[in-house]
């Protein structure tokens, strides 16, 4: 039985996306990989017809639509869609400009919306497929100093869970992946931005930004293991809707759930107090 699949991966020229694409190609899968420039795909060019490099502007519906059509024309369909493109944005909300805020949502959230919208006609026609949206543990249990990035990733997580409900009857699976820290280039300047305006009262948040920079090269997660996890996920008869990737992400989520459960129990009477009485 031939279990190779056709994959479409955004933001695949570096970091997690590149690691996933490279591993899948080495296993014989077909991969359409998007980036703002195809010049970043040097490591993947030796995979021949299995690899389709795509220069895509994720802010453009037309650019996305053309790339998906090219993928279907070449591979015959799309089995797995991986929304991976994104970047971090550090800073307190009060410090961030409207431009910084909108740009972060454009790339981290609205790009996901556009790609899924443009891909769904193909997946619906097939009555099959798997959408994997890569959020972040910050989209479930936020840390300090990343308010807008966390908000964008919460939006991705919320959208993904809703899509999982809506698309299941059409034979399409959807998974929200929430990674912890992986040893990629995410902590480097080309994958993260910081607020240009700084307010002294928020100086304490800079410590958490520095902590992230100091972790570069020492993160717990191995990006070369992600593709194998994704293969297990898409071949499972009951794939996870939420998948916490990395023990750090898993443990942070468990703590959040325990804290939430405790808080809900404490405020239970208040929560119920708004019901109509007997």
PEWODA-V409967 format. One record per residue. N is the residue number from 1. RES is the residue in three letters. D_CENTER is the distance of its C-alpha to the mean C-alpha in Angstrom with 1 decimal. Layout:
n=N res=RES d_center=D_CENTER
n=N res=RES d_center=D_CENTER
//
This chain:
n=1 res=UNK d_center=30.4
n=2 res=UNK d_center=27.9
n=3 res=UNK d_center=24.4
n=4 res=UNK d_center=22.7
n=5 res=UNK d_center=19.9
n=6 res=UNK d_center=18.7
n=7 res=UNK d_center=15.1
n=8 res=UNK d_center=13.4
n=9 res=UNK d_center=10.6
n=10 res=UNK d_center=9.5
n=11 res=UNK d_center=10.0
n=12 res=UNK d_center=11.9
n=13 res=UNK d_center=14.9
n=14 res=UNK d_center=14.0
n=15 res=UNK d_center=12.2
n=16 res=UNK d_center=9.8
n=17 res=UNK d_center=9.8
n=18 res=UNK d_center=13.5
n=19 res=UNK d_center=14.2
n=20 res=UNK d_center=12.6
n=21 res=UNK d_center=14.6
n=22 res=UNK d_center=17.7
n=23 res=UNK d_center=17.9
n=24 res=UNK d_center=17.5
n=25 res=UNK d_center=20.1
n=26 res=UNK d_center=22.4
n=27 res=UNK d_center=22.5
n=28 res=UNK d_center=23.6
n=29 res=UNK d_center=20.6
n=30 res=UNK d_center=20.3
n=31 res=UNK d_center=17.3
n=32 res=UNK d_center=16.8
n=33 res=UNK d_center=14.9
n=34 res=UNK d_center=14.2
n=35 res=UNK d_center=14.9
n=36 res=UNK d_center=17.0
n=37 res=UNK d_center=19.7
n=38 res=UNK d_center=20.6
n=39 res=UNK d_center=22.7
n=40 res=UNK d_center=19.9
n=41 res=UNK d_center=20.0
n=42 res=UNK d_center=23.3
n=43 res=UNK d_center=22.2
n=44 res=UNK d_center=21.4
n=45 res=UNK d_center=24.5
n=46 res=UNK d_center=26.7
n=47 res=UNK d_center=25.0
n=48 res=UNK d_center=27.0
n=49 res=UNK d_center=26.4
n=50 res=UNK d_center=23.5
n=51 res=UNK d_center=21.4
n=52 res=UNK d_center=20.8
n=53 res=UNK d_center=19.7
n=54 res=UNK d_center=18.8
n=55 res=UNK d_center=19.1
n=56 res=UNK d_center=17.1
n=57 res=UNK d_center=17.0
n=58 res=UNK d_center=13.9
n=59 res=UNK d_center=16.1
n=60 res=UNK d_center=18.6
n=61 res=UNK d_center=18.8
n=62 res=UNK d_center=21.6
n=63 res=UNK d_center=19.8
n=64 res=UNK d_center=16.9
n=65 res=UNK d_center=19.6
n=66 res=UNK d_center=21.7
n=67 res=UNK d_center=19.1
n=68 res=UNK d_center=18.5
n=69 res=UNK d_center=22.3
n=70 res=UNK d_center=22.8
n=71 res=UNK d_center=20.5
n=72 res=UNK d_center=22.4
n=73 res=UNK d_center=25.7
n=74 res=UNK d_center=25.2
n=75 res=UNK d_center=23.7
n=76 res=UNK d_center=25.1
n=77 res=UNK d_center=21.9
n=78 res=UNK d_center=18.2
n=79 res=UNK d_center=17.5
n=80 res=UNK d_center=13.7
n=81 res=UNK d_center=11.1
n=82 res=UNK d_center=7.8
n=83 res=UNK d_center=5.5
n=84 res=UNK d_center=4.5
n=85 res=UNK d_center=6.9
n=86 res=UNK d_center=7.3
n=87 res=UNK d_center=10.0
n=88 res=UNK d_center=11.6
n=89 res=UNK d_center=14.7
n=90 res=UNK d_center=17.4
n=91 res=UNK d_center=20.4
n=92 res=UNK d_center=22.2
n=93 res=UNK d_center=21.9
n=94 res=UNK d_center=25.6
n=95 res=UNK d_center=25.2
n=96 res=UNK d_center=22.5
n=97 res=UNK d_center=23.7
n=98 res=UNK d_center=22.8
n=99 res=UNK d_center=21.8
n=100 res=UNK d_center=19.3
n=101 res=UNK d_center=17.9
n=102 res=UNK d_center=17.7
n=103 res=UNK d_center=16.2
n=104 res=UNK d_center=13.3
n=105 res=UNK d_center=12.7
n=106 res=UNK d_center=13.5
n=107 res=UNK d_center=10.7
n=108 res=UNK d_center=7.9
n=109 res=UNK d_center=9.1
n=110 res=UNK d_center=12.0
n=111 res=UNK d_center=10.7
n=112 res=UNK d_center=8.4
n=113 res=UNK d_center=11.8
n=114 res=UNK d_center=13.8
n=115 res=UNK d_center=12.3
n=116 res=UNK d_center=12.5
n=117 res=UNK d_center=15.9
n=118 res=UNK d_center=17.2
n=119 res=UNK d_center=16.2
n=120 res=UNK d_center=17.7
n=121 res=UNK d_center=21.3
n=122 res=UNK d_center=21.0
n=123 res=UNK d_center=19.3
n=124 res=UNK d_center=21.9
n=125 res=UNK d_center=24.7
n=126 res=UNK d_center=23.8
n=127 res=UNK d_center=23.4
n=128 res=UNK d_center=20.7
n=129 res=UNK d_center=17.2
n=130 res=UNK d_center=13.9
n=131 res=UNK d_center=10.7
n=132 res=UNK d_center=7.5
n=133 res=UNK d_center=4.5
n=134 res=UNK d_center=1.8
n=135 res=UNK d_center=3.7
n=136 res=UNK d_center=6.6
n=137 res=UNK d_center=10.2
n=138 res=UNK d_center=11.1
n=139 res=UNK d_center=9.8
n=140 res=UNK d_center=12.6
n=141 res=UNK d_center=15.1
n=142 res=UNK d_center=15.2
n=143 res=UNK d_center=17.1
n=144 res=UNK d_center=19.8
n=145 res=UNK d_center=19.6
n=146 res=UNK d_center=16.1
n=147 res=UNK d_center=16.9
n=148 res=UNK d_center=15.3
n=149 res=UNK d_center=11.9
n=150 res=UNK d_center=12.1
n=151 res=UNK d_center=13.2
n=152 res=UNK d_center=10.4
n=153 res=UNK d_center=7.8
n=154 res=UNK d_center=10.7
n=155 res=UNK d_center=10.9
n=156 res=UNK d_center=7.5
n=157 res=UNK d_center=8.7
n=158 res=UNK d_center=12.1
n=159 res=UNK d_center=11.6
n=160 res=UNK d_center=10.0
n=161 res=UNK d_center=13.0
n=162 res=UNK d_center=15.3
n=163 res=UNK d_center=14.4
n=164 res=UNK d_center=15.0
n=165 res=UNK d_center=18.4
n=166 res=UNK d_center=19.2
n=167 res=UNK d_center=18.4
n=168 res=UNK d_center=19.8
n=169 res=UNK d_center=23.3
n=170 res=UNK d_center=22.5
n=171 res=UNK d_center=21.5
n=172 res=UNK d_center=17.8
n=173 res=UNK d_center=15.5
n=174 res=UNK d_center=12.1
n=175 res=UNK d_center=9.9
n=176 res=UNK d_center=7.5
n=177 res=UNK d_center=6.4
n=178 res=UNK d_center=7.3
n=179 res=UNK d_center=8.3
n=180 res=UNK d_center=11.4
n=181 res=UNK d_center=13.1
n=182 res=UNK d_center=13.0
n=183 res=UNK d_center=15.8
n=184 res=UNK d_center=14.2
n=185 res=UNK d_center=15.1
n=186 res=UNK d_center=12.6
n=187 res=UNK d_center=15.7
n=188 res=UNK d_center=17.7
n=189 res=UNK d_center=18.8
n=190 res=UNK d_center=17.0
n=191 res=UNK d_center=13.5
n=192 res=UNK d_center=14.7
n=193 res=UNK d_center=17.2
n=194 res=UNK d_center=19.7
n=195 res=UNK d_center=22.0
n=196 res=UNK d_center=25.1
n=197 res=UNK d_center=27.3
n=198 res=UNK d_center=28.2
n=199 res=UNK d_center=30.1
n=200 res=UNK d_center=32.2
n=201 res=UNK d_center=31.7
n=202 res=UNK d_center=28.0
n=203 res=UNK d_center=29.0
n=204 res=UNK d_center=28.0
n=205 res=UNK d_center=24.2
n=206 res=UNK d_center=24.8
n=207 res=UNK d_center=25.5
n=208 res=UNK d_center=21.9
n=209 res=UNK d_center=20.7
n=210 res=UNK d_center=23.2
n=211 res=UNK d_center=22.2
n=212 res=UNK d_center=18.7
n=213 res=UNK d_center=20.5
n=214 res=UNK d_center=23.0
n=215 res=UNK d_center=20.5
n=216 res=UNK d_center=19.6
n=217 res=UNK d_center=20.7
n=218 res=UNK d_center=21.3
n=219 res=UNK d_center=17.9
n=220 res=UNK d_center=18.2
n=221 res=UNK d_center=15.4
n=222 res=UNK d_center=16.3
n=223 res=UNK d_center=13.7
n=224 res=UNK d_center=16.3
n=225 res=UNK d_center=16.1
n=226 res=UNK d_center=12.6
n=227 res=UNK d_center=13.8
n=228 res=UNK d_center=16.7
n=229 res=UNK d_center=14.6
n=230 res=UNK d_center=12.8
n=231 res=UNK d_center=16.3
n=232 res=UNK d_center=17.7
n=233 res=UNK d_center=15.1
n=234 res=UNK d_center=15.8
n=235 res=UNK d_center=19.5
n=236 res=UNK d_center=20.0
n=237 res=UNK d_center=22.2
n=238 res=UNK d_center=20.4
n=239 res=UNK d_center=16.7
n=240 res=UNK d_center=14.9
n=241 res=UNK d_center=13.2
n=242 res=UNK d_center=11.7
n=243 res=UNK d_center=11.3
n=244 res=UNK d_center=11.6
n=245 res=UNK d_center=11.3
n=246 res=UNK d_center=14.2
n=247 res=UNK d_center=17.4
n=248 res=UNK d_center=16.8
n=249 res=UNK d_center=13.8
n=250 res=UNK d_center=16.1
n=251 res=UNK d_center=19.1
n=252 res=UNK d_center=17.6
n=253 res=UNK d_center=16.5
n=254 res=UNK d_center=20.0
n=255 res=UNK d_center=21.7
n=256 res=UNK d_center=19.9
n=257 res=UNK d_center=21.1
n=258 res=UNK d_center=24.5
n=259 res=UNK d_center=24.9
n=260 res=UNK d_center=23.9
n=261 res=UNK d_center=26.3
n=262 res=UNK d_center=29.0
n=263 res=UNK d_center=28.6
n=264 res=UNK d_center=28.7
n=265 res=UNK d_center=31.9
n=266 res=UNK d_center=33.5
n=267 res=UNK d_center=33.0
n=268 res=UNK d_center=33.7
n=269 res=UNK d_center=37.1
n=270 res=UNK d_center=35.9
n=271 res=UNK d_center=33.2
n=272 res=UNK d_center=35.9
n=273 res=UNK d_center=38.5
n=274 res=UNK d_center=37.4
n=275 res=UNK d_center=38.3
n=276 res=UNK d_center=41.6
n=277 res=UNK d_center=44.4
n=278 res=UNK d_center=46.7
//
